[in-house]
Amino acid sequence: MKVTKQFRDFCAGKWMRRSLVAFWAVYFVTYLLLTLHGDYYGPYVAGKTRLKNSGWALRDSYILEPYHARFDRSGFNWAGAIFSPMILLDRLVCHRDKYIAFDHEP
């Protein structure tokens, strides 16, 4: 089967670029909506606070969970898998973990 010059130009041209731009725009806008409707969940074991004599980690933080997109150490769902790069970047830059302040030394 012979591939024509028109077909090659069609695939590598404006149509392909517009499709990629449209895909990434939908991806980012969808994640933005999910994260705006998301919330912090927990408490979650971050490992920063430990029991004095045993070394056991306490549940000491809350982490961001976008709406219906779960992605953490204990598991993930399909939306969490799709948006995992954005979730990790968001937690690193914008929505950092919220740590629980203990009144006394555990």
C-alpha positions as CSV (number, residue, x, y, z in Angstrom):
1,M,0.0,0.0,0.0
2,K,1.5,3.3,-1.0
3,V,1.3,6.2,1.4
4,T,0.7,9.5,-0.4
5,K,2.3,12.8,0.4
6,Q,-1.1,14.2,1.2
7,F,-1.7,11.6,3.9
8,R,1.8,12.1,5.5
9,D,1.2,15.9,5.5
10,F,-2.3,15.3,7.1
11,C,-0.9,13.2,9.9
12,A,2.1,15.4,10.7
13,G,0.4,18.7,10.1
14,K,-2.1,21.0,11.8
15,W,-4.6,18.2,12.6
16,M,-2.2,16.2,14.7
17,R,-1.0,19.3,16.6
18,R,-4.5,20.5,17.2
19,S,-5.6,17.1,18.5
20,L,-2.7,16.9,20.9
21,V,-3.3,20.4,22.2
22,A,-7.0,19.6,22.6
23,F,-6.2,16.4,24.5
24,W,-3.8,18.1,26.9
25,A,-6.2,21.0,27.5
26,V,-9.0,18.6,28.4
27,Y,-6.6,16.6,30.7
28,F,-5.5,19.8,32.6
29,V,-9.0,21.3,32.8
30,T,-10.4,18.0,34.1
31,Y,-7.7,17.7,36.7
32,L,-8.3,21.3,37.7
33,L,-12.0,20.6,38.3
34,L,-11.2,17.4,40.3
35,T,-8.7,19.2,42.5
36,L,-11.0,22.2,43.1
37,H,-13.7,19.8,44.3
38,G,-11.3,17.6,46.2
39,D,-10.4,17.6,49.9
40,Y,-7.7,16.6,52.3
41,Y,-8.2,13.1,53.7
42,G,-6.6,11.2,56.5
43,P,-5.1,11.0,59.0
44,Y,-2.3,9.4,57.1
45,V,1.0,8.0,58.2
46,A,3.7,10.3,57.0
47,G,6.4,8.9,59.3
48,K,7.5,12.2,60.7
49,T,6.1,11.5,64.2
50,R,7.0,8.2,65.9
51,L,6.3,6.7,69.3
52,K,9.2,7.3,71.7
53,N,10.3,3.8,72.6
54,S,9.0,1.6,69.8
55,G,9.6,3.5,66.5
56,W,6.1,3.0,65.3
57,A,4.9,5.8,63.0
58,L,1.8,7.7,64.0
59,R,-1.0,9.0,61.7
60,D,0.2,12.6,61.7
61,S,-0.9,14.2,58.4
62,Y,-3.7,14.8,55.9
63,I,-3.1,14.6,52.2
64,L,-4.9,16.1,49.2
65,E,-7.3,13.7,47.4
66,P,-8.8,15.2,44.3
67,Y,-12.5,14.3,43.8
68,H,-12.8,10.6,43.1
69,A,-9.1,10.3,42.3
70,R,-7.3,8.3,44.9
71,F,-3.5,7.9,44.7
72,D,-1.3,7.2,47.8
73,R,1.0,4.6,49.3
74,S,-1.9,2.2,50.1
75,G,-3.4,2.2,46.6
76,F,-5.1,4.0,43.8
77,N,-8.1,3.9,41.5
78,W,-8.4,4.4,37.8
79,A,-8.7,8.2,38.0
80,G,-5.8,8.2,40.4
81,A,-3.7,6.2,37.9
82,I,-4.6,8.5,35.0
83,F,-3.9,11.7,37.0
84,S,-1.0,10.4,39.1
85,P,1.6,12.8,37.6
86,M,-0.7,15.8,38.2
87,I,-1.5,14.6,41.8
88,L,2.1,14.2,42.7
89,L,3.0,17.6,41.2
90,D,0.1,19.3,42.9
91,R,1.0,17.8,46.3
92,L,4.6,18.9,45.8
93,V,3.9,22.5,44.7
94,C,0.4,23.6,45.7
95,H,-1.4,21.4,48.2
96,R,1.3,20.2,50.6
97,D,0.5,17.7,53.4
98,K,-1.2,19.2,56.5
99,Y,0.5,17.9,59.7
100,I,-1.2,17.4,63.0
101,A,0.3,19.3,65.9
102,F,0.6,17.0,69.0
103,D,0.4,18.7,72.4
104,H,2.8,16.3,74.0
105,E,5.7,14.1,73.0
106,P,4.2,10.7,71.9
